Amino acid sequence: MRKDQVLFEEGESAHEFFQVEEGQVRMYILNHEGQEFTQGIFNAGESFGEPPLFGDFPYPSTAIALTPGKVWRLAKKDFLELLKNNFELHLKLDHVLCNRLQYKSMILTEISSHDPEHRILTILKYLKSKMNTSHQGKIVMPYTRQQLADMTSLRVETVIRTIKRMEKEGKLELQGHKILI
């Protein structure tokens, strides 16, 4: 896949299972004002877009390649047959989907109830926990201020101001334009 390649668009029928082998894919929706809200960023080894396959409804969001890479596609019929014949794989996918539901619940609570600093810290801690690392120290977040804004339903200007204030207060570190947490 090439950077900015659309893999599916909101409203399209779901006919394939997608798994990232290399690169990153972002799923997002547009609100009525045209502002993007990132529903997820998927990395190597992660799948995306499964609920419409199970529920027989159109994709509720658009998936686009953030970076060049490779994505495996499997036709819905073959995907469902694979799950039918591989119970352990089905259980792993159930676990993934349950974790996504937990994430969505957390994000909805954050967006509806908390100030920008709390939203940003929560998403940064979540992203750090998702970055399969045994490193206990600080790590560099690979996300831009715009991506953080899109994940927290904040304006990028608000994210920039809040991050600068948090750095001054010692709540996080900046290394150039990168956030260390």
C-alpha positions as CSV (number, residue, x, y, z in Angstrom):
1,M,0.0,0.0,0.0
2,R,1.2,3.5,-0.6
3,K,0.9,6.4,1.9
4,D,-2.6,8.0,1.8
5,Q,-4.1,5.1,0.0
6,V,-7.7,4.6,1.0
7,L,-8.5,1.0,1.8
8,F,-12.2,1.5,2.4
9,E,-14.5,4.4,2.8
10,E,-17.3,5.1,5.3
11,G,-20.6,3.7,3.9
12,E,-19.0,1.0,1.7
13,S,-20.1,-2.6,2.1
14,A,-17.7,-4.8,4.1
15,H,-16.4,-7.7,2.0
16,E,-12.8,-8.2,3.3
17,F,-10.8,-8.8,6.5
18,F,-7.7,-6.6,6.7
19,Q,-4.4,-7.3,8.6
20,V,-1.4,-4.9,8.6
21,E,1.9,-6.6,7.9
22,E,4.0,-3.4,7.5
23,G,3.2,0.2,8.0
24,Q,0.3,2.0,9.7
25,V,-3.4,2.4,8.9
26,R,-5.7,5.0,10.4
27,M,-9.4,4.7,10.7
28,Y,-11.4,7.9,11.0
29,I,-14.8,9.6,10.7
30,L,-15.7,13.1,9.7
31,N,-18.2,15.0,12.0
32,H,-20.8,17.3,10.6
33,E,-18.3,20.2,10.7
34,G,-15.8,18.2,8.6
35,Q,-13.4,17.6,11.6
36,E,-11.7,14.3,11.6
37,F,-11.9,12.0,14.6
38,T,-9.4,9.1,14.6
39,Q,-11.0,5.9,15.7
40,G,-7.8,3.9,15.7
41,I,-4.3,3.6,14.4
42,F,-3.3,0.1,13.4
43,N,0.3,-1.2,13.2
44,A,2.0,-4.4,12.0
45,G,0.3,-7.5,13.3
46,E,-3.0,-5.7,13.9
47,S,-6.3,-6.2,12.1
48,F,-9.0,-3.6,11.5
49,G,-12.5,-3.3,10.1
50,E,-13.9,-6.6,11.4
51,P,-17.3,-5.5,13.1
52,P,-19.0,-4.8,9.7
53,L,-18.0,-8.3,8.5
54,F,-19.8,-9.8,11.5
55,G,-22.7,-7.4,11.6
56,D,-23.4,-7.1,7.9
57,F,-23.4,-3.3,8.0
58,P,-21.4,-0.8,6.0
59,Y,-18.1,0.5,7.2
60,P,-18.8,3.2,9.8
61,S,-15.4,4.9,9.0
62,T,-12.7,5.4,6.4
63,A,-9.4,3.5,6.5
64,I,-6.3,5.2,5.0
65,A,-2.6,4.3,5.0
66,L,-0.5,6.6,7.2
67,T,2.7,5.1,5.8
68,P,3.7,2.9,3.0
69,G,3.5,-0.7,3.9
70,K,1.7,-4.0,3.3
71,V,-1.9,-5.0,4.2
72,W,-3.2,-8.5,3.8
73,R,-6.8,-8.9,2.6
74,L,-9.0,-11.9,3.0
75,A,-12.5,-12.3,1.5
76,K,-15.3,-12.3,4.0
77,K,-16.4,-15.9,3.1
78,D,-12.8,-17.2,3.6
79,F,-12.4,-15.1,6.8
80,L,-15.5,-16.6,8.4
81,E,-14.5,-20.1,7.3
82,L,-11.0,-19.6,8.9
83,L,-12.7,-18.6,12.2
84,K,-15.1,-21.5,12.0
85,N,-12.2,-24.0,11.6
86,N,-9.8,-22.3,14.1
87,F,-11.4,-21.8,17.5
88,E,-8.1,-20.5,19.1
89,L,-7.9,-17.8,16.4
90,H,-11.5,-16.9,17.0
91,L,-10.8,-16.5,20.7
92,K,-7.8,-14.2,19.9
93,L,-10.0,-12.1,17.7
94,D,-12.7,-11.9,20.4
95,H,-10.0,-10.6,22.8
96,V,-8.9,-8.0,20.3
97,L,-12.5,-6.8,19.8
98,C,-13.2,-6.7,23.5
99,N,-10.0,-4.5,24.0
100,R,-11.2,-2.2,21.3
101,L,-14.6,-1.9,23.0
102,Q,-12.8,-1.0,26.2
103,Y,-10.8,1.6,24.4
104,K,-13.9,3.2,22.8
105,S,-15.6,3.3,26.1
106,M,-12.6,5.0,27.7
107,I,-12.4,7.6,24.8
108,L,-16.1,8.4,25.0
109,T,-15.8,9.0,28.7
110,E,-12.7,11.2,28.2
111,I,-14.2,13.3,25.4
112,S,-17.5,13.9,27.3
113,S,-16.2,14.4,30.8
114,H,-12.6,15.7,31.0
115,D,-10.4,18.7,30.3
116,P,-7.8,18.7,27.5
117,E,-4.8,17.8,29.8
118,H,-6.6,14.8,31.2
119,R,-7.6,13.6,27.7
120,I,-4.1,14.0,26.4
121,L,-2.5,12.2,29.3
122,T,-5.0,9.4,29.1
123,I,-4.4,8.8,25.4
124,L,-0.6,9.0,25.8
125,K,-0.7,6.5,28.6
126,Y,-2.9,4.2,26.5
127,L,-0.7,4.5,23.4
128,K,2.4,3.8,25.5
129,S,0.8,0.7,26.9
130,K,-0.1,-0.5,23.4
131,M,3.5,-0.1,22.2
132,N,4.7,-3.7,22.9
133,T,7.7,-2.6,24.9
134,S,9.2,-4.0,28.1
135,H,11.1,-0.7,28.5
136,Q,10.0,0.8,31.8
137,G,11.5,4.3,31.2
138,K,10.2,7.0,29.0
139,I,9.6,6.4,25.3
140,V,9.2,8.7,22.3
141,M,5.6,8.9,21.1
142,P,5.5,8.5,17.3
143,Y,2.3,10.6,17.0
144,T,2.0,14.2,15.8
145,R,0.1,16.9,17.6
146,Q,-2.6,16.7,14.8
147,Q,-3.0,12.9,15.4
148,L,-3.4,13.4,19.1
149,A,-6.0,16.1,18.4
150,D,-7.8,13.7,16.1
151,M,-7.8,11.0,18.8
152,T,-9.0,13.2,21.6
153,S,-11.5,15.4,19.7
154,L,-9.5,18.5,20.5
155,R,-8.2,21.2,18.1
156,V,-4.6,21.0,17.3
157,E,-4.0,24.4,18.8
158,T,-5.4,23.2,22.1
159,V,-3.1,20.1,22.0
160,I,0.0,22.3,21.3
161,R,-0.8,24.8,24.2
162,T,-1.7,22.0,26.6
163,I,1.5,20.0,25.8
164,K,3.7,23.1,26.2
165,R,2.1,23.8,29.6
166,M,2.4,20.2,30.7
167,E,6.1,20.3,29.8
168,K,6.6,23.4,31.9
169,E,4.8,21.7,34.8
170,G,7.1,18.6,34.4
171,K,4.2,16.3,33.5
172,L,5.9,15.2,30.3
173,E,9.1,15.9,28.4
174,L,9.7,17.1,24.9
175,Q,12.6,16.1,22.7
176,G,12.5,18.4,19.8
177,H,8.9,18.0,18.5
178,K,8.5,14.5,20.0
179,I,6.8,13.8,23.3
180,L,8.5,11.5,25.8
181,I,6.3,9.7,28.3
